[in-house]
Amino acid sequence: MTAAPRRIPAGPELDVLMRLYGYRFTRTGGVAGAEASTAPEDLTAAGTHAWPIREAEHFTAAEIFERSVTAAAALDEDAVLAAFVAGLGSAPSARQVAISFAWARHLSSAPRDGDALPDCGLVPRDGDGFDVDVTEVLLRLALGWAWNELPQRYLPDLETAVTAGLPSPTAEDRERLRALLDVAAAQPAGTRVGELEKAVARAKIVPGTDKYQRYGILIGLAEIGVLPSTIAPAWDRFVSRTEFADAWAGGPRSDITPPLSGWRGGIDAGRAERLLTI
């Protein structure tokens, strides 16, 4: 097993990893699927940059827990929030870090039953841990996807944030945030998340994003607490996987996960202002 670098691929590295994992940029700046390359020259190029291709790193649940706690403790929460704002434009890879940090920041104080880990989602389906293709995880971050279902994938994100640092937002990123918050605040009470995503798409606030990338951005806003929900945001306190599952409106077949699934209109003005001024 070769450990992947803890950095977001960019430039020639990003180009070759996209080919090897079957992605391409569209003429409008989006990302689409493509036939994955098996060309020896692409594999050689990836190796030159120390990227293992389709090789999984194995982590025990305890290792993910402990390393995530350590990484989160090394990050500044204001820097994490600022990076999320940068994720709206200049640094798409930073959309995930607020979600990862929110999950990890309260782990050390989460209730435990003896020596068992907290109910934080780190329950392996098979064996004693998780096999994670870290190269693919970091590639998908570079391409702007974010989600909050598989916490074992948060570790590479957190460790990369610590190792490589976090981006700062540009003035344009801040304008995108303001426009996004305006769209959310304008939705009538009772609006469901699917309608909000469509409104964001129509407003073309973050060009080049697909539906799931826009959902990832909205999940980040919900985890920070800017989009109020029926469940507490992970930014505020430890949210167990049992609580998460109970709050999952529509059940596991729904595309929308808590806390975003519990949003029915409105924004938290105080938290929104903090993001706008961070």
N, C-alpha and C positions, 0 to 999 in steps of 0.2 A: 504494500500500500504506500502510495506517495501522497504526502499532505499537500493540498493546494495552497498557493499563496493567499494571504489575507489582504487582498486589494481588489478594487473594482476594475475589471478589464476595460481598457479603452484603446482607441487608436487601432494599430495593426493587430494587437492582441484580441480586441473585441471582434474585429473582422473575421479572424480565423476561427474563433470559438463559435461565432454565429454560423459559419459554414459547417463546422463539425457537428453542431447540435441541431442544425436544421432550421435556422431563422434567416430572414432577410428583411431589409428595410424596404418599404414601399415608396412610391413616388411622392406620396403625401406625408412622409415622415413617420408612418406607423410601422409596426412590426408584423410580419406574416410568416407562416410556416414555409419551409422549403425542404427539398431532399437533402438529407444530411450527407456531408462529404465523407468519403473514406480515403481521400487522396493522400498518399504518403507524404507529399510536401506540406500538406496542412497539418498532419500529425507531427511532423518534424518541427514545423514552426511553433506549434503549441508547446512542444517539449523544450524548445529553445527558451521559451518564456516561463518554463517550469510548471505549466498547467497539465495535470493528469486528465485524460479524457475518458469519461465513463468509468472512472474508478471511484469506489465508495470508501469514505473514511468511516471507520466504526467507532461509535461513542457509546459508552454505557449511559444509562439514564442518570446515574449519580455524577458522572463526568460532565454531562451537559448542564446539569443543575449547578454544580460547583463553578464551572468555568463561566457560565452565564452570570452568576452572582458577582464573580470577580470582575468581569467585563463591565457590567452595569455600574458597579461602584467606581469605575475609572472614568465614567462619562459624566459630563455636566448636563443637567436637564435643560438649561437654557440653550446650550449648543445643540442638543437633540431636537428641540422645538424649531430652532433656526434652520437646521438641516432639513426638517420636514417641509418648511416653506420653500427652501431651495429645490426640493423634489418636485415642485409644481412646474419647473421650467429648466433651470440651468443644470440641475443634478438629479435626473430621474431616479438614480439608484438610492437616493436618500428618502424615498417615500416610505420605505419599510422600517427605518430605524426607530421611529417613534412607537411603532407597534411592538417591535422586539424589546425595546427598553421598558415600555409599560409593563410587559409580561414579566420581565426579569427584576425590576426594581424593588418589588416587595417579596421576592421569594425567600429571602433570609429570615423574614419575620412571619412567614405563612405557617398556619397550624400544621403540626405533624403528629402522626400516631407512632410514637416510639422512634425507631430508627428509619421508618419508612419516609419516602419523599412526600412532600405535600401533594395534594390533588391538583397538579399543575399541567397535566397532559402528557407527562413523560412515562407512559406505560407502553413498553414494546409489545408489538403483536407477536413477534417470534424472537426467541433467544433472550439475550441479556441486554440488548440495546438497540441502536439504530444505525443503519448504513445510509450515509448521506453523501451524495455526489456534490461536493462543495463547489467544484468548478461550475456545475450547472446552476446551483443556487446563486452564486455571485454573478453569473451571466444573466440570469433572469432579473436580478436586481438592477444590473446595468441597463437592461431593456425596459425598466420601469414598472415591473409587476410587484405588487405587495399584497399580503394576505395575513390572516390571523388564525389559521387552523392547526398548523403543524409546528409546534414550538421547537422541535429538534432542528428545524431550519433557521431558527433565530440565532443560534450560536455563531455561525460564520458571519452573519451580519454584524453582530455585536463585536466580535473580535476584530473584524475589518475596520469598524468605526474607531476602535481603540488604536489599532496599529497604523492605519492610514490617515486618521483624522476625519473630521466632518466638514462639509462645505458650508459656506455662508450664503444667504440669499442675496440676489441682486434686486435692484429697484423693480425690474420687470417681474421677478418672482413675487414680490410683495403686492404688486398690482393684480397679479393673477389670484392671489389669496383673497384680496379685497373683493374681486369680482365673484369668486366662488362663494364667499360668505354672503354676499348680496343675493345671489341666486337662492341659496339655502334659506335665508331669512325671509325671502319673498314668497315661499311656498305656503299655501293655506294649511291650517291645522288639519291633521288627519292624513296628510300626504304620505304616501309610502315611498320607500327608498328607491324602488324602480322608477317612479316618476321623477324623483330628484335626479337620478343618474341621467335620465333622458333630457331634463332641463339643462343640466351641465353640458351634455353633448351638444345640444342646440346652441348654447351660448359660445361654444368653441373656446372655452377658457384655457384648456390644455390641449393644444392641437397634437395630432398624431397618436392620441390614446384610443384604445379600444374600450369596450364596455367594462371588462374586468380590470383594466388599469384604472379606470375612473372609480370603480367600486373600491379598489385598493386605497385610493386617495381618501374616499369617504370613510372607509374603515379607520384610517389614521385619525381623521377628525373626530370620529366617535370614540376611539380609544383614548384620545386626549381629553374628551369630554365637551368638545365644542358642539357636537351634535348630541343633544340630550337623548337618553334612552330609558327604558324600563329597568335596565341593569346598570350598576355602577361601572364607570370606565376603569380599565385596568390601571390607568395613570394614577388613580386615587387610592386604590387599595388592592390587595390580592383578591382575585376572582377565581374561585375554584372551577375545575372543568365540570363538576356536577352543576354548579350554578350556571355556567355557560351553556351547558346542554339543556337545562330546564328553560332557559330564556330563548332558546332558538326557535323563534316563530317560524312555522312551516316545517320544522324538523330537519334532519340531516339532508333531505332532498332539496331543500331551499338553497339557492345560490348565496343568500345573504346571511352572514353570521352575526351573532351578537358582538358588541352592543349595537352595531348599526341596524340590525333587524328590528330593534325596538324603537327606532326613531319614527316620530309621527309629526314632524314639523318643528320649526323653530331652531334657534341657536342659543348657546349660552353666551350672553354678551360680554361678560367678564373674561371668559377664557378666549373668546374671539379677539378681544382687545389686546390681551397678552400676546397672542400670536402676531397680531398686526404690528406690535411695537417691539418685538423681540430682537 
